[in-house]
Amino acid sequence: MFSSAALAFVALVSVFGGGRCDITFPNYEQLGVFKVKDLPCNGADPESPDEIGTTFELFNKAIPQGEMLDWTNADSVRSSSFNPSWPTHFLIHGWTDTMAKPIWINLRKALVDRDESRNVICVDWSTGASSKWYPTPRDNTRVVGRIIGKMVEQLVDNKGARFEDMHIIGHSLGAHIAGYAGEALGGRAGRVTGLDPAGPLFGGTDNQCKLDKSDAMFVDVMHTDGDLVVFGGAGLMEECGDHDWYPHGGKDQPGCGMFDAGCDHMMAIEYFTESVLNKKFPATKWAKTVKDLFKNPSDCIGEGDCPEMGFNDHDDSKYRGGDFEMDTSL
């Protein structure tokens, strides 16, 4: 999916395009103003909602075949098979990806097939994510995030859903989209999960530019490909959430070849899917900062009641703001 040369090139790019003027999209004024000059990380002009083509497909036990939702049409939401009594999971792919890939179908089915009924909404923005010129999809993430926020509001206003039952899960650029969605909702979403958030053009930026722990009531983040971009690392190594997980050190994952950058990056989705299927990923080491995690980590098992990476992770006052390392073979 990612070559080391391409990622290294992206890391060195300075984005000059666009008029650098604030944007409001005609016919989509409800999304508000997109500023492109207040923060350097905002880059150039994002594409319009029509060009990005974000779609929402709802799945649950009543409609395993799926049902399309229209975020601009309240009647589409009211007449849908969405059940407001069940937890809801949004799934968001990343750069050059699509929700039609087997890895996403497997996660969606794993969630729907659990004993406890739930809604799963697949967010496909593959048209807006398809450009090989990485800065363009990067700029589009803010638009998709706000669109997801509007869909959540539709579900709350027209189906009686609760913000605290919303769990937004995103991979790579999709992780930052999840953050923008949570930000658009004022941090009211119950949980945001970042699966190896994209690193290029996000590392070292302000929290407003990327996923951070203010974006939901609980934010957990998995880092699986945080190596330097010149070595093919596509993920973000720095802390983003209330719980940040660094399986096998957060850079190289078992079974992935040295030069297969995409493998380490996609393993975050694989791990999360396995956790939905009830595989346990308990923490072994933890610390309050990522630097201490790799220098002087505490023995989490010795402390007792260790958190679990993935689906079963949850807010825990004892470990809030913690960084964790673990071995996926356990």
Secondary structure per residue as TSV (DSSP state, phi and psi in degrees):
chain	resnum	aa	ss	phi	psi
A	1	M	-	360.0	-42.7
A	2	F	-	-124.5	132.4
A	3	S	-	-97.1	151.4
A	4	S	H	-60.3	-39.5
A	5	A	H	-63.6	-42.6
A	6	A	H	-65.1	-42.6
A	7	L	H	-68.5	-37.9
A	8	A	H	-63.7	-39.3
A	9	F	H	-62.8	-45.1
A	10	V	H	-60.9	-38.3
A	11	A	H	-65.0	-25.1
A	12	L	H	-95.9	-5.8
A	13	V	-	-74.9	138.9
A	14	S	-	-108.4	128.3
A	15	V	-	-90.3	119.0
A	16	F	-	-111.0	-14.6
A	17	G	-	-66.1	168.8
A	18	G	S	85.6	165.7
A	19	G	-	-83.1	-8.0
A	20	R	-	58.5	33.7
A	21	C	-	-111.4	151.8
A	22	D	-	-63.7	145.9
A	23	I	B	-122.7	135.4
A	24	T	-	-125.7	126.5
A	25	F	-	-83.5	125.4
A	26	P	T	-56.1	137.4
A	27	N	T	74.5	-3.5
A	28	Y	-	-131.7	39.2
A	29	E	G	-62.1	-22.4
A	30	Q	G	-63.8	-16.8
A	31	L	G	-80.3	-11.9
A	32	G	-	82.3	-168.0
A	33	V	-	-92.2	136.7
A	34	F	B	-106.9	112.4
A	35	K	-	-83.3	137.0
A	36	V	S	-124.4	14.9
A	37	K	S	-136.0	-3.8
A	38	D	S	-80.3	-30.6
A	39	L	S	-130.2	135.1
A	40	P	G	-57.0	-32.0
A	41	C	G	-70.7	-13.8
A	42	N	G	-70.8	-15.2
A	43	G	-	65.2	-142.9
A	44	A	S	-96.3	-171.2
A	45	D	-	-65.2	128.5
A	46	P	-	-72.4	160.9
A	47	E	-	-73.2	164.8
A	48	S	-	-76.6	160.5
A	49	P	H	-54.5	-36.8
A	50	D	H	-65.9	-38.6
A	51	E	H	-71.1	-35.3
A	52	I	H	-74.0	-39.6
A	53	G	T	69.0	43.3
A	54	T	-	-66.6	130.9
A	55	T	E	-124.8	155.8
A	56	F	E	-125.8	126.4
A	57	E	E	-123.7	122.8
A	58	L	E	-93.0	134.6
A	59	F	E	-130.6	142.7
A	60	N	-	-161.0	-176.2
A	61	K	T	-62.0	-28.3
A	62	A	T	-76.5	-27.1
A	63	I	-	-135.8	66.9
A	64	P	T	-63.3	-18.0
A	65	Q	T	-80.8	-14.1
A	66	G	-	95.9	156.0
A	67	E	E	-151.7	129.7
A	68	M	E	-78.8	141.1
A	69	L	E	-116.8	145.6
A	70	D	-	-113.2	113.5
A	71	W	T	-67.2	-17.0
A	72	T	T	-95.3	-1.5
A	73	N	-	-127.1	105.0
A	74	A	H	-61.0	-34.8
A	75	D	H	-64.4	-35.0
A	76	S	H	-60.2	-37.9
A	77	V	H	-75.6	-44.8
A	78	R	H	-60.9	-38.7
A	79	S	T	-87.4	2.4
A	80	S	S	-79.5	171.6
A	81	S	-	-91.0	15.9
A	82	F	-	-63.9	131.6
A	83	N	-	-108.0	111.0
A	84	P	T	-69.4	-11.0
A	85	S	T	-82.3	-10.5
A	86	W	S	-103.5	153.0
A	87	P	-	-61.6	153.8
A	88	T	E	-126.6	132.4
A	89	H	E	-119.0	124.3
A	90	F	E	-95.1	133.9
A	91	L	E	-114.5	130.1
A	92	I	E	-131.6	123.3
A	93	H	-	-82.8	178.1
A	94	G	-	-115.0	-153.3
A	95	W	T	-61.1	132.2
A	96	T	T	56.2	20.3
A	97	D	-	-106.0	178.4
A	98	T	-	-155.4	152.6
A	99	M	T	-73.5	-6.3
A	100	A	T	-80.8	-6.5
A	101	K	S	-70.9	145.2
A	102	P	H	-53.7	-35.8
A	103	I	H	-62.8	-34.0
A	104	W	H	-81.0	-36.7
A	105	I	H	-61.3	-40.2
A	106	N	H	-62.6	-43.0
A	107	L	H	-67.1	-43.6
A	108	R	H	-60.5	-45.8
A	109	K	H	-65.0	-38.5
A	110	A	H	-61.0	-39.8
A	111	L	H	-69.7	-46.8
A	112	V	H	-63.5	-36.0
A	113	D	T	-82.0	-4.3
A	114	R	S	-62.5	157.3
A	115	D	S	-60.6	-40.1
A	116	E	S	-81.1	124.6
A	117	S	-	-64.8	145.4
A	118	R	-	-156.6	158.4
A	119	N	E	-94.9	137.3
A	120	V	E	-124.2	124.1
A	121	I	E	-117.0	115.7
A	122	C	E	-89.8	122.6
A	123	V	E	-100.9	112.7
A	124	D	E	-109.7	117.6
A	125	W	-	-124.1	35.7
A	126	S	H	-61.4	-31.6
A	127	T	H	-64.7	-45.9
A	128	G	H	-73.6	-13.7
A	129	A	H	-100.5	-2.0
A	130	S	-	-83.0	-20.1
A	131	S	-	-62.0	133.7
A	132	K	S	-72.6	-16.7
A	133	W	S	-80.5	92.2
A	134	Y	T	-49.6	-39.0
A	135	P	H	-57.4	-28.3
A	136	T	H	-67.5	-53.5
A	137	P	H	-59.8	-35.0
A	138	R	H	-58.3	-44.8
A	139	D	H	-67.0	-29.3
A	140	N	H	-72.7	-17.8
A	141	T	H	-59.8	-35.2
A	142	R	H	-65.6	-38.0
A	143	V	H	-66.4	-47.0
A	144	V	H	-62.3	-40.1
A	145	G	H	-59.1	-44.6
A	146	R	H	-68.6	-33.8
A	147	I	H	-63.3	-42.7
A	148	I	H	-62.0	-41.4
A	149	G	H	-57.2	-40.8
A	150	K	H	-66.9	-36.1
A	151	M	H	-65.5	-41.7
A	152	V	H	-60.3	-44.0
A	153	E	H	-62.5	-36.9
A	154	Q	H	-60.0	-44.4
A	155	L	H	-65.9	-36.5
A	156	V	H	-71.0	-46.4
A	157	D	H	-74.4	-34.1
A	158	N	H	-110.5	-10.6
A	159	K	H	-126.5	-3.5
A	160	G	-	78.2	20.2
A	161	A	-	-69.6	165.3
A	162	R	-	-114.7	140.1
A	163	F	G	-57.6	-39.0
A	164	E	G	-68.0	-14.3
A	165	D	G	-90.0	1.8
A	166	M	E	-91.6	127.5
A	167	H	E	-124.1	113.3
A	168	I	E	-105.1	119.4
A	169	I	E	-118.4	122.9
A	170	G	E	-135.7	148.5
A	171	H	E	-113.2	138.3
A	172	S	T	59.2	-122.4
A	173	L	H	-60.0	-30.2
A	174	G	H	-62.7	-27.5
A	175	A	H	-67.0	-40.6
A	176	H	H	-71.3	-33.1
A	177	I	H	-58.8	-44.1
A	178	A	H	-58.5	-39.0
A	179	G	H	-65.5	-43.0
A	180	Y	H	-64.6	-36.6
A	181	A	H	-63.8	-45.6
A	182	G	H	-62.6	-40.0
A	183	E	H	-62.4	-42.3
A	184	A	H	-62.0	-27.3
A	185	L	T	-92.1	8.2
A	186	G	T	67.8	26.6
A	187	G	T	75.5	13.1
A	188	R	-	-82.8	-15.4
A	189	A	S	-61.8	145.4
A	190	G	S	-64.6	-40.2
A	191	R	E	-155.6	142.1
A	192	V	E	-124.0	132.1
A	193	T	E	-117.9	122.4
A	194	G	E	-101.3	119.1
A	195	L	E	-99.7	102.7
A	196	D	S	44.8	68.8
A	197	P	-	-52.0	141.7
A	198	A	B	-58.3	138.3
A	199	G	-	-94.1	-46.0
A	200	P	T	-57.9	127.7
A	201	L	T	70.9	7.0
A	202	F	T	-117.6	-28.4
A	203	G	T	-61.3	132.6
A	204	G	T	77.6	5.9
A	205	T	-	-89.8	170.1
A	206	D	-	-65.0	156.6
A	207	N	G	-59.3	-29.2
A	208	Q	G	-63.7	-18.5
A	209	C	G	-91.4	-9.8
A	210	K	S	-152.5	174.7
A	211	L	-	-58.7	134.1
A	212	D	-	-151.0	170.2
A	213	K	T	-72.5	-4.8
A	214	S	T	-86.1	-2.7
A	215	D	S	-81.6	-7.9
A	216	A	S	-161.2	173.3
A	217	M	S	-65.4	-29.8
A	218	F	S	-146.5	130.1
A	219	V	E	-124.5	120.3
A	220	D	E	-119.2	143.2
A	221	V	E	-135.5	134.4
A	222	M	E	-111.2	127.3
A	223	H	-	-112.8	115.4
A	224	T	S	-123.1	-9.8
A	225	D	-	-144.0	50.5
A	226	G	-	-89.3	19.0
A	227	D	S	-64.8	164.5
A	228	L	-	-57.2	143.0
A	229	V	G	-60.7	-31.1
A	230	V	G	-68.2	-16.7
A	231	F	G	-101.2	11.7
A	232	G	T	95.2	5.4
A	233	G	-	-68.9	126.0
A	234	A	-	-103.9	-11.4
A	235	G	B	-99.4	178.0
A	236	L	-	-106.7	125.8
A	237	M	-	-87.4	-25.5
A	238	E	S	-73.3	155.7
A	239	E	-	-64.5	142.7
A	240	C	-	-131.0	-22.6
A	241	G	S	-126.9	-169.9
A	242	D	S	-73.7	-36.8
A	243	H	E	-125.1	125.2
A	244	D	E	-117.3	126.0
A	245	W	E	-108.6	134.8
A	246	Y	-	-126.8	71.4
A	247	P	G	-59.0	131.9
A	248	H	G	54.9	32.6
A	249	G	G	88.7	-4.6
A	250	G	G	81.9	7.2
A	251	K	T	-120.5	-50.0
A	252	D	-	-125.4	129.4
A	253	Q	-	-107.4	146.1
A	254	P	T	-56.8	139.2
A	255	G	T	88.1	-6.7
A	256	C	-	-100.6	134.0
A	257	G	-	-69.6	159.2
A	258	M	T	-59.9	-34.6
A	259	F	T	-107.3	14.5
A	260	D	-	-102.5	78.8
A	261	A	H	-60.9	-37.9
A	262	G	H	-63.9	-30.4
A	263	C	H	-63.1	-51.9
A	264	D	H	-58.8	-40.8
A	265	H	H	-65.0	-43.5
A	266	M	H	-78.2	-15.6
A	267	M	H	-61.6	-24.6
A	268	A	H	-60.2	-39.4
A	269	I	H	-68.0	-41.7
A	270	E	H	-60.1	-46.4
A	271	Y	H	-61.7	-43.4
A	272	F	H	-64.5	-41.4
A	273	T	H	-61.3	-43.3
A	274	E	H	-61.8	-36.0
A	275	S	H	-68.5	-34.3
A	276	V	H	-63.7	-34.3
A	277	L	T	-83.0	13.3
A	278	N	T	80.6	16.6
A	279	K	-	-74.5	137.8
A	280	K	-	-93.2	134.0
A	281	F	-	-126.6	69.7
A	282	P	B	-72.5	147.0
A	283	A	-	-66.4	146.9
A	284	T	S	-111.0	-36.0
A	285	K	E	-129.5	149.6
A	286	W	E	-150.5	157.9
A	287	A	E	-158.3	166.2
A	288	K	S	-81.9	-19.4
A	289	T	S	-132.7	152.9
A	290	V	H	-65.5	-31.4
A	291	K	H	-63.3	-46.0
A	292	D	H	-67.8	-28.7
A	293	L	H	-58.2	-38.5
A	294	F	H	-96.5	-7.2
A	295	K	H	-104.4	-53.1
A	296	N	S	-136.6	63.8
A	297	P	-	-73.2	148.7
A	298	S	E	-84.5	156.6
A	299	D	E	-82.4	103.4
A	300	C	H	-65.2	-38.6
A	301	I	H	-61.7	-38.2
A	302	G	H	-65.5	-29.6
A	303	E	H	-74.4	-25.3
A	304	G	S	82.8	155.9
A	305	D	S	55.9	47.6
A	306	C	-	-68.0	141.7
A	307	P	-	-65.2	163.8
A	308	E	B	-115.7	137.3
A	309	M	S	-73.0	141.1
A	310	G	S	101.2	-144.8
A	311	F	T	-54.8	-39.7
A	312	N	T	-86.4	1.2
A	313	D	-	-64.7	150.2
A	314	H	-	-159.1	165.2
A	315	D	-	-64.2	134.4
A	316	D	-	-145.5	115.0
A	317	S	T	-59.7	-30.3
A	318	K	T	-65.7	-35.9
A	319	Y	T	-114.8	15.2
A	320	R	T	-63.1	134.4
A	321	G	T	78.1	14.7
A	322	G	E	-89.9	156.2
A	323	D	E	-114.3	140.0
A	324	F	E	-131.4	145.7
A	325	E	E	-122.2	145.9
A	326	M	-	-156.9	167.8
A	327	D	-	-111.1	116.8
A	328	T	T	-67.8	-10.6
A	329	S	T	-83.6	-7.4
A	330	L	-	-68.8	360.0
